[in-house]
């Protein structure tokens, strides 16, 4: 995280895994905390792997989820987001078939 985003993370905790399209590879998903004392409030995308970064509170994510293209539901990335959020979110790519959970 530090190399790609400028964020120093602590307390990594394994959450889940999924197969990766490269032969015999596995993607691992972890939750972690950001060490703001070491990192500060500035996030810096590396410009290659990550070109845009933004912080969301749970309330901001709930309010804006219908305008954001979240990862597909079958992805580990979506699982990580909804795990942190605490419920299901409806993304811009999914239309208005439901409503974001109240958080």
Phi, psi and omega in degrees: 000321183299315182294318186274333188228351184081008181259127173267121181252153179228169177052050177296135180229124180297135178244312185194175176216163174208156179294153182241147188293350176281146183306131174057037181245158182223133176263131180252139178247129180234149166261158179199169175250150178269133176272089183293332179295323180273327186268325188082186182272355185272127173251139185229100177297146182287345178084355180243290178284324180233122181252343181213132179231147177205139173274142173231138166277168177299319180296318178295319180295318178298318182290329186251358185305321182291347179257354185252142174271097177279159176302158179303149182301332182277357183273153176293329179300316179295320178301318180295317180297310183289331174297311178297316182294322180098017180176183182279143176240147176255118183272164177303326181286348182257000179072205183245043181287354181196195182224148177299146178297157179277118178218000000 
